[in-house]
Amino acid sequence: MEKVKQFLPWLELDTRSTVALVAGVAACLAGALVVLARGVGGRVEAGRKIQRARKRRDGSLEKAEQAVLQYKNLHPKMDSSLILSLSLSELTNKLQNGLLSPEDVFYSYVEKTIDVNKKLNCCTGILLESFEHLKALDPNDRGLLYGVPVSIKENVAYKNSDSSCGLVLNLDQPSETDSVIVQVLRSQGAIPFVKTNISQSMLSYECSNVIYGPTVNPHNLQKTSGGSSGGEAALIGGGGSILGIGSDIGGSVRIPAAFCGICGFKPTGGRLSKQGMSTICLGQKSVTGSAGPLAKDVDSLALCMQALLCDHMFALDPTVPPVPFNVQVYKCTKPLRIGYMESDGFTQLTPSMTRSLREVRTLLEQAGHTLVPYTPLRIKENFEVTTKGVFADGGANLIQKLKGGPLDPSLKLQVYPFYLPCWLRKTLSFLMRPLSPRGSSLMRASTGVGSVLELWKQHAAVEDYIQETLAEWTRRDIDVLLCPMFGPAYNFFYCGRLPFPLFYTAIYNLLNFPAGVVPVTTVTAEDEEELRNYKGLFQDFWDKLFKKALLGGRGLPMAVQCVARPWQDELCLRFMKEVEELVKQSRMK
């Protein structure tokens, strides 16, 4: 039975239903046989592609390391430790005023990145063209990010570099042009210098793929960094980058940022250009993805947004609303009316999650803000709407993309059901309904939509939910929302088996609300002890699995999530800044 449990995360295995158990075993075995039936010739070619990609990565790291050594020999007085200790606002100030040279800053961060990567495996390659871009910097044209080295997620297009999304099928297809975000970063004086690791397909929140392997957490090497922007979060959390660009379609910026103890921001979808951002969900409209920044503090996120929301971006991508960053909103100090969400009614908070949220609520109340209890609407129903939105095709596109190579171990259990025909999944959903309502709902949602009419109904359901939620915010008269962020960082191989906590982040992609995470505390020994008594709302297989995923988290970062209405990105960042400042002040007392 224990071996069956290991391979059947879709069923609640505390029941004695022979029919459902046998059907589930047969289904997963069928999925496994489909995967194993791939041609030998395809595996050989996939192996060659992987080896070429790894060779390119290793070669770029070696060349960069040699360049750093050469530069340090010529500049023995370079103080890398001082440079790396500066916040982004401090660094940009010194660069703008000529107190630091872009060369010293660049080589300091390249050296640190190489060192961090050796421990965390967070990089897919140094962008060697960045050394030439450094030389081409114009000191007479100092943009907001002049001389700042910036890391970018692997799926962000950079000329002559792969954007594989962790898929073997996409290797050896280097981008012909830079993404709009890369072009705008350069126009602001920044130097994109390294690409960072991702999860295979970018639809898992564990950062691992068969090309580059897993990325580990900078605070505990036995924990995942989160995904899919896990390489970004790990590199920044480890000190190898001061500012990074990720992407988020269900929490892919916020989850790894929270796991790695840094700040991450998902803007309103459409606020930043997505031209040149690769995805395997191209054409999917129900759940909105967006590019977003990661950094160690909120001011850095705000500066990045200010730099990107400029005339150059609006000219390169006319589909982006030409609305510059509103600094006045970000710096406003008016007391806020804050919705306070303690549970989504789907995944019970753990002791460390509850404590993190309540400590921040207390700080906000003491600072003069008004906290209003808030419960999200129809959460269980809209979890299914979200899943059906992302996999409206029943997972067909995902399976097609995965054909080019082997499955990463972290992804296998998550995707096996998609290898089954939809009729079998519907049958399994029916059999599971009385035994495991959550599993039944998830299996049913995995079949996607069956027709254009159903797709239109799906889109209408999303639009209705957005309007209902906005009306609820208006009724309660709330400006922003404080809500939980699940964590701490998981043990390996649990992310693909735990879909339900994801709705704490994915709901804001469904709603297309801006959202960000701020680290606020760490897991204590008391939290860890109380976790052992965690039962969960359903006390089912997934609640038990959730507890196992989090065990051993003492000392790891915990975050909260801040949310605002669509297009009020500056207000969301202002709220994040308020939380950050209050937490910082409380630590000084």
N, C-alpha and C positions, 0 to 999 in steps of 0.2 A: 504493500500500500504506500509506503514512503516513496518508492521509486515512481509510482504512478502519480503521486502528488507533485513530484518534482517537474513532471512534464505536462501537467494539466492545470495551469493557472486559471483557465476559463471556467472550471467547475468548482463548486463548493464540496469538498471531499469528506465532510463530516457526516454525510448522509449514507444510507445503506441502499440507495436505489441502484440495483444491478443494471437496469436498462440504460440509465444515463451514464453510468460509469463505463460500461462496455462500449457504448456509442462514442463516448469521448475518447477512450483509448484508441478505438478504431480510426477515428477522425484524425487524431494527431499522428498515428502511425502512417496513415495515408499521406498526410502532409510531408512527413519525414521521407517517405519513399519517393515522393515527387522530387524533393530536393536532391536526394542521393542519385536519382536517375539522370542527372545531367551528364552530358558527354565528356569522355576523358579528354578529347581534343580541346574542348572549351576550357577545361581546368588548366591544361598546360599553357594555353595562350594567356589565361588570366594570371597565372603565376609569373609569366614573363612580363606582363604589364606592371604587376606589383613590384617586381624586382627593379624595373626601369624607374618607377616612381620613387622607390626608396633610394636608389642610386642618385637620382637628381637631388633629393632632399639632403642626403648625406654630403654630396658634393658641394652644395650651396653652403652648408654649415661649415665645412672644412675651409672653403675659400674665405668665408666671412671671418673665421677665427684667425686665419693667416693675416688678413687685412687689419684686424684689431691689433694683433701683436706688432705688426709693422708700424701702425700709427702710434702705439704706446711707446715704442722705442724712440720715435721722433719727438714725442711730446711727454717726457717723463714727469712733468709737473701737473698733468691732468688729474683732477680730483674727482674720480668717479663716484666715490662714496657720498660726497656732498651733492653732486648732481642727482643721484638716485634718491636722495632723501627729500628732494623738493616736491611740493605739490605741483599740479599742472599750472595753477595760477601764479605760483612763485617762479616756476620755470619759464613761463611765457614772459613774465615781467623782466626777468634777467636777460632773456634772449632779445626782447624788443629794445632794451636799453643798452645792449652791447656788453653786458657784464659777463655773459657766457657766450662761447662760440658754438654755432650749430654743429661743428665737427666734433667738439668734445662731448656734446650731448648725444649725438648720434652713435659714436663709437662706444660710449659708456653703456648705452642701452643695448647695442648689438652684443657686446661682451656679456652683459647680464642675461640676455635672452638665451645665448648659447649655454650658459651655465645652468639656467633654470630648466631648459629643455632636456639636459642630461638627466635631471632628476624626475621630471614630470612627463616627458614625451608629449609636449604640447604644440610643437611646431611642425608644419608640413614643408617648410622651406624658407630660407632667407631670400628675399627678393634682391638679387645682386644688382639689378638696374638702379636700386635706391642709392648705391654709392655714387653713381653718375648724377642722379637727381640732387644729391647733396651738393655736389660741385656746382650745379647750375642754379642754386638758390641766389636770388637777387636781393642783396641787402637794402636796396632802395625801394623794394616792394614787399614790405613786411606785413603779411596777412595776420589774422588773429591767431593762427597756429604756426607762425614762422619758426622753423627749426625744430618742430616737435616730431619725434619719431612716433608713428602710429602703426599698430598691428591690425590686421584685417582677417576676418574669418575666411576659410578656404573657399567658400562659395562666392566670394566677392571677386568679380572679374578684374584681372590685372594682366595687361598685355604679355603674351608669351608664357603665361602660367596656367596650369590646369585649374578648373573649378569643378572638381569631380563629384562633390556632395558625398564623398566617401564611397562612391560606386566605381567598381572596376570598369564597367561599361563606358564610363566617361573619361577614363584616362587617355593620355596621348592626344588630347584635343585642346591644346592651349588657346586661351582667349585671344581674339584678334584685336580687341580694343580694351581700354580701361573702362570700368563701370563709371557711371556718373559720379558716384560718391568718391571714388579714387581721384577723378579729375578735379572735383571741387576741393578735396583735401589738399591737393597739390597747389591749387590756385590760392589757397589760404596759407601756403608756406609749409604745410606739413609734409612729412616724408614717410609714406607707407613703406615698411621695410621687412615685414615678415608675415607669412600666412600661417594660420593656426588650425589645429585639428578639430574634427567634427565627428558626430555619430554617423554611422552608415545610413544613408538615405535622409538624414536630418529629421527623422520622425521618431527618434528615440531620445530620451533625456539622459542616457548614459553615453559619454563621449568615447566611442571606440569604433574602429572599422578595420577591415581585413588588410587595408593598404598600409596604414601607419601604426596600427595597434591602439591600445587604450591610453587615455590621458588620466593621470592620477591627481588627487587633490593636494594642493600645496600645504595644507594644514595637517594632513594625515595620508600617507602614501597607501594606506589600506582602504581608502575610500575613493569613490568616483568624484570627478570634478563636475559632474552634471553635463547636460547637453541641451541642444546640440552645439551651442557656442562654447563648449567646454574647454577647448584649447585657449580661447580668448580669456576666459575667466581665470584659468589656471596660470597663464602667463602673467596677467596683471596682478593676481593674488600673490604670485611668487616674486613680484618686483621686476619682471623682465620687460614690462611695457607700462607706459603711463596712461595710455588711451587706446581703446580698441573699438572696432566696429563689428557687431554681430548681426544676427537676424532672428526673428521671433514669430512663430506661427502658433504656439501653444504654451509658450514659456521658455523658449530656447535662449533668450537673453537673461531672463529673470531667474530661472532655476540655477544655472551654473554660477551666476553672480552671487546668489544667496548661499550656495554650497561652498563657494570659495571665499566668502567674506568680503565682497566688494559691492559696489553699486551698479545697477543695470537699469536701463530705461527702454521701454517699448513705446514709441510715439504712436499717435493716431495713424492708422494705415493710410498711406497717401501723403503724409506730411513730408517724408523724405523720399527721394527717388529710389525706385527699385530696378531701374534699368541697369542690367549687368549683374544682377543678383540671381544666381542660379537656384532653382528649386525643382523638386520632382513633382510638385503639385501645381504646375503651370495650368491655368485655366480654372482652378478651383476658386469659387467666389464666396462660399458661405462663411468661411473662417478666414479673417484678414491677417495676413502676415505683414511685417514691416522690418526695415533695417533699424538698428538702434545702437547707441554707444554704451560701453562699459568702462568703468574707471574706479579709482579708490574713493572718490568723494563726489558729492552731488554738484558742486561748482564746476567740476571737470565735465560732467555730462551736459550742464547748461552751456558751457563755453563751446563744446562740440556742436550742440544744436544751433547755437548762434552763428558759428562759423559756416555750417552747412546750409542754413536757411538764408541764402544770399542770392543776388541777382544772377550769378553764374549758374547756380543750380536751376533756377527758374528758366533760364535761357536754354540750358542743355536739355531739360525735360519739362516742356510746357504743360504736362499733365499734373505737375505738382502745383498746388495753389501758391501764388506768389505772395506769401505772407511771411515777412521776416520775423525773427524771434522777438517777442515782446519782453524786453528787459524790465520794464516797469512792473508787469505782473509778477515776474520772478522775484523781484526785490520787495514786493508789497508786504507789509507787516500787519495788515488788518486781521483781526481774529476770525477764525474759520468755524463754520458749522460742519462738523465731521460725522459722517455715518460710521458706525462701529459694528463690524461683522465678526462674530466670534466663531461661527461655524457655517458651513454650507449645507448642513444636514445630510451630507453624503459621506464625508470622511471626518471622523472625530479628531479633534486636536490632541496632540501628544502633550505631556507636561511642559516640555521646553517651548513648544509653540504657544500654549496658553499663557505661560509666564511672560514670554517676549511681548505678546500682544497687550496683556494687561499692564505691564510696566510702561509701555509707550502710551497707552490710554491715560494712565495716571499723570504722566508728565505733560501731556497735552492739556488735560483739565487744569492742572496747576498753572499752566502758562496762559490760561484765560480762554481757551477754545471750548466750544460746546460740542459734546459728544452725544450722538443720537443712535440708539440701537437700530440695527438694519439687518434684514434677512433677505437674501437674494430670492427672486421669484422662480418658481417651477424648476428647481435645480436638477432634479432627476430626469425630468422630461428633456431638458435642454442639454444634458450630457449626451443623450442619444442623438439629438439634433446636431451637436458638434461633431460627434464621431461619424455620423452619416455625411456630414458636410465635407470633412477631410477625405473620407473614403467613399465618395458618391459613386465611384466606379466599382465598388466592391473590392478595392485593392488591386485591380487589374494592372494599373500603371506601375504601382510599386513592385509587383511581381515581375513585370516585364523589365524594369530597371535593374532588378537584382539578378537577372539571368547571366550577366556578364562575369560573375565570379562567385566565390563562396560566401555564405552568410557569416557575419560576425556572431560569436557566441552570445553576445548581449542582446541580439536582435531576434534570435531564432524563435523563441517561444512567442514573441509578439507577432510574428508574421506567419507562422505555420497555418493558422486558420484561414488565411487568405488564399492558400493553395487549394482549399476545399471548394467544391461547387456550391453556389449560393443555395441550392435546394437542400443540400446536406446541412449547411449552417442554419437554415431556417428550421429544419427538423430538430437539430440539436438545441436550438433556442427554445423550441416548444417543450422538449423533454426536460430541459433545465429549469423551466419557469417555476414550478412549485418548490424546487429544491434550492435554487440559487437565483433569486430575482435579478441581482446585479449582473451575474454572468449571463443570464438569458438576454437581458437588455443589450449588453455589449456584443454578444454574438449576433443578435438581430440587427444591430446598427452596422455591423461589419459587412452586411450584404449590400449596403449602399442604397441607391435609388434605382428603380427598375425601368423608368421611362422618363421622357421629357416632362410629362405632366407631373410626375412625382418630384422631379428636380425643381420645377416651378413652385410646387407646394413647399419644398424644403427652403427655397429662398424666401418665400412669403413667411414661413415660420420664423426665420431669422429676423426679418424686418419687423414682424409683430413683437418679437421678444425685445428688440432694441427699443421700440416705442413704449412698450409696457414698463421697461426698466427706467427710461428717462422720465416717464410720468410718475413713477414711484419716487425717484429722486426729487422731483418737483413737489410732490405731495408732502414729503418729509423735510423739504427745504434744506437739502444738504449740498455743500459745495464740493466736497471730496469724500473719499471713502478710505478708511483704515481697515485692512483685512489681513488674514493670516498668510504666511508664506511657509509652505511645508518644508521640513528639514529636521535635523541637520543632514549633511551629505550621506547618501546611502552607502551600504556595503555593495561590492560589485555583484552584477548579474541580477539585481532586483528591479531596476527601472523598467525593463521590458515586460515584467510580470505584474506591475502595479499601475494600471491606467487611471484609477479613480482619484488619487490625490491631484492628478494633473488639472482637474477642473478648477482648482483654486487659481490657476493662472490662465487656462485656456478660455474661461468664460469671458475674459476681457479682449481676447481675439475675436470671439463670436460677437461680442457687443461693439467691437472696434473702439474701446475706450483706452486712452493712454494710461500706462501703468508702469510702476518702477519698484525696485526693492532697495532697502537700506539695511545694512547690518546693524543690529542693536545690542546683542549680547552673545554669550557663549553657553553651551550646554554645561550644566553643573553636575556634580556627583549626585545631588538630590534629584535632579531631573532624570538622570540615568536610572536611579533606583526606582523612582515612581513609574518609569516607562515599563518596568517588568510587570506591573499590574494593569497595563493598558489592555482594554477589551475591545474597544471600537464600537461604533453604532450598531453594526450588524452582527458582530462577533462571529464572523465567517472566515473563510480561507484567506481573503484579502486583508482583513484586519489583522490576522495573525502574521501574515507576510509583511505587512507594513511595519509592525513592531520589530521583526527580525531585521529588516532593512536598515533600521535606525540604531540598533544596538551598537554599543562601543563608540558613541559619539561625544563622550566627555571632552570639553575644550573646543569643540567645533563651533563655527559661527552660526548664529541664528539671525534671521531677518524678518521684517514685516513688509507688507506690500501697500503701496499708496496708489490710488486710482482717481481719475477725474473724468468729466464728460468728454465726448469727442471734440477735438480741436482745441482743447484747453490744456495743451501740453505744458505750457509755462506754469500754469497753476498746479499741475501735478508735480512738477519739479520743485516749485516753491514749497509745497507740502512736504516733499521728501527732504528738502533742506531744513525745514522746521523740525522734523523728527530727528535728523542727524545732529542738529545743534543742541536740542534738548537732551539727547542721549549723551553727547559729549560733555555738556555742563553737569549732568548728574554724576558722571564718573569723576569729576574734579572736586566734588563736595566731600 
